Amino acid sequence: MQDLLIRNAEYDDASSKVDIGLCQRSLKKMKPNKSPGFDNISAEPLIYDGPVLHVHLCLLFNTMLQHCYVPQDFGFSLIVPLPRDKHDDTTKFDMYRGISLLPAVAKLFEYMLLKLYEHQLTSDPLQFGFKKHSGCCHAVMLFSLLRM
């Protein structure tokens, strides 16, 4: 196992950006006990299988980056309807919301890409939701300032 870690550390190509540390930090963001995607692989094997799997995942992701290729299956998800309220009438369509179950490996790859390229990803200054250090309070304050 140590040989695999050393070989991965020596893999120092210019397009090699995913290392064991990034892989392990990204795996810590993955939530266990979640439903698997259409491939039926949950996050637990990726999280708990250890350094040998992590080395192979790093090699896979570096190869994908080097060849600018993402498998088509990374774009597929399984949409599952969830009832909004289990006490309401579940025969109506509007009582459900859909959630997308992505393959765990694709989700891990997305976490790594976000970490690698977060400095290049920007959003509109008027975007307040789903951003770090921003939220509804900031939007309300801006609205009240502009209204004056």
C-alpha positions as CSV (number, residue, x, y, z in Angstrom):
1,M,0.0,0.0,0.0
2,Q,2.8,2.4,0.8
3,D,4.2,1.8,-2.7
4,L,0.9,3.0,-4.2
5,L,1.0,6.1,-2.1
6,I,4.6,6.8,-3.1
7,R,3.9,6.2,-6.8
8,N,0.9,8.5,-6.6
9,A,3.0,11.2,-5.0
10,E,5.6,10.8,-7.8
11,Y,2.9,11.2,-10.4
12,D,3.7,14.9,-11.0
13,D,2.4,15.8,-14.4
14,A,1.3,19.3,-15.0
15,S,-2.3,18.3,-15.4
16,S,-2.2,16.2,-12.2
17,K,-4.2,18.2,-9.7
18,V,-6.0,15.6,-7.6
19,D,-3.9,14.3,-4.7
20,I,-4.7,12.0,-1.8
21,G,-5.2,15.0,0.6
22,L,-7.8,16.5,-1.7
23,C,-9.5,13.2,-2.1
24,Q,-9.7,12.6,1.6
25,R,-11.0,16.1,2.3
26,S,-13.6,15.7,-0.4
27,L,-14.6,12.3,1.1
28,K,-15.2,14.0,4.5
29,K,-17.8,16.2,2.8
30,M,-19.8,13.2,1.6
31,K,-22.7,12.1,3.9
32,P,-23.1,8.5,4.8
33,N,-26.4,6.7,5.0
34,K,-27.8,8.4,1.9
35,S,-29.5,6.5,-0.9
36,P,-27.3,5.4,-3.8
37,G,-27.7,6.6,-7.3
38,F,-28.7,4.4,-10.3
39,D,-25.3,2.6,-10.1
40,N,-26.3,1.3,-6.6
41,I,-23.0,2.4,-5.1
42,S,-23.4,4.4,-1.9
43,A,-20.9,6.7,-0.3
44,E,-19.8,4.3,2.5
45,P,-17.5,2.2,0.4
46,L,-15.7,5.3,-0.9
47,I,-15.4,6.8,2.5
48,Y,-14.4,3.7,4.5
49,D,-12.4,1.5,2.0
50,G,-9.1,3.1,2.7
51,P,-6.0,4.5,1.0
52,V,-5.7,2.0,-1.7
53,L,-9.1,2.9,-3.2
54,H,-8.3,6.6,-2.7
55,V,-5.1,6.2,-4.7
56,H,-7.1,4.6,-7.5
57,L,-9.7,7.3,-7.4
58,C,-7.0,10.0,-7.6
59,L,-5.5,8.3,-10.6
60,L,-8.9,8.0,-12.3
61,F,-9.8,11.7,-11.6
62,N,-6.4,12.9,-12.8
63,T,-6.7,10.9,-16.0
64,M,-10.2,12.4,-16.5
65,L,-8.8,15.9,-16.1
66,Q,-5.8,15.2,-18.3
67,H,-7.9,13.9,-21.1
68,C,-10.8,16.3,-20.6
69,Y,-13.2,13.5,-20.4
70,V,-16.1,12.9,-18.0
71,P,-18.0,9.6,-18.3
72,Q,-21.6,10.1,-19.6
73,D,-22.9,8.2,-16.5
74,F,-21.7,11.1,-14.3
75,G,-24.5,13.2,-15.8
76,F,-27.3,10.7,-15.1
77,S,-29.4,10.8,-11.9
78,L,-32.3,8.8,-10.5
79,I,-35.2,11.1,-9.6
80,V,-37.2,9.9,-6.7
81,P,-40.5,11.5,-5.6
82,L,-40.8,12.4,-1.9
83,P,-44.0,13.4,-0.2
84,R,-44.0,17.0,1.0
85,D,-46.2,16.2,4.0
86,K,-47.0,12.6,4.9
87,H,-50.2,13.7,6.5
88,D,-51.7,15.3,3.4
89,D,-53.4,13.6,0.4
90,T,-50.6,11.6,-1.3
91,T,-52.7,11.0,-4.4
92,K,-52.1,14.5,-5.7
93,F,-49.0,15.2,-7.8
94,D,-48.3,18.5,-6.2
95,M,-47.9,16.8,-2.8
96,Y,-44.5,15.5,-4.0
97,R,-41.1,17.0,-4.6
98,G,-38.4,15.2,-6.6
99,I,-34.9,14.6,-5.5
100,S,-32.0,13.5,-7.7
101,L,-29.8,10.7,-6.6
102,L,-26.4,11.0,-8.2
103,P,-23.7,8.4,-8.4
104,A,-21.4,8.7,-5.4
105,V,-18.3,8.7,-7.5
106,A,-19.7,11.6,-9.6
107,K,-20.5,13.5,-6.5
108,L,-17.0,13.0,-5.2
109,F,-15.6,14.3,-8.5
110,E,-17.8,17.4,-8.2
111,Y,-16.5,18.1,-4.7
112,M,-13.0,17.9,-6.0
113,L,-13.7,20.1,-9.0
114,L,-15.3,22.7,-6.8
115,K,-12.2,22.8,-4.5
116,L,-9.8,22.9,-7.4
117,Y,-11.6,25.7,-9.3
118,E,-13.5,27.6,-6.7
119,H,-11.3,30.7,-7.3
120,Q,-12.4,30.8,-10.9
121,L,-16.1,30.3,-10.1
122,T,-18.0,33.6,-9.6
123,S,-21.6,34.5,-9.3
124,D,-23.6,37.7,-9.7
125,P,-23.2,40.2,-6.9
126,L,-27.0,40.1,-6.5
127,Q,-27.0,36.4,-5.8
128,F,-27.5,35.9,-2.1
129,G,-28.8,32.4,-1.7
130,F,-26.5,29.3,-1.8
131,K,-23.4,31.3,-1.2
132,K,-20.9,31.3,1.6
133,H,-21.2,34.3,4.0
134,S,-24.4,35.5,2.3
135,G,-28.1,35.0,2.9
136,C,-31.5,36.4,3.3
137,C,-30.4,39.1,5.8
138,H,-28.0,40.5,3.2
139,A,-30.6,40.7,0.6
140,V,-33.1,42.4,2.9
141,M,-30.5,44.9,4.0
142,L,-29.6,45.7,0.3
143,F,-33.2,46.0,-0.6
144,S,-33.9,48.4,2.3
145,L,-30.8,50.5,1.4
146,L,-31.9,50.8,-2.2
147,R,-35.5,51.7,-1.2
148,M,-34.4,54.8,0.7
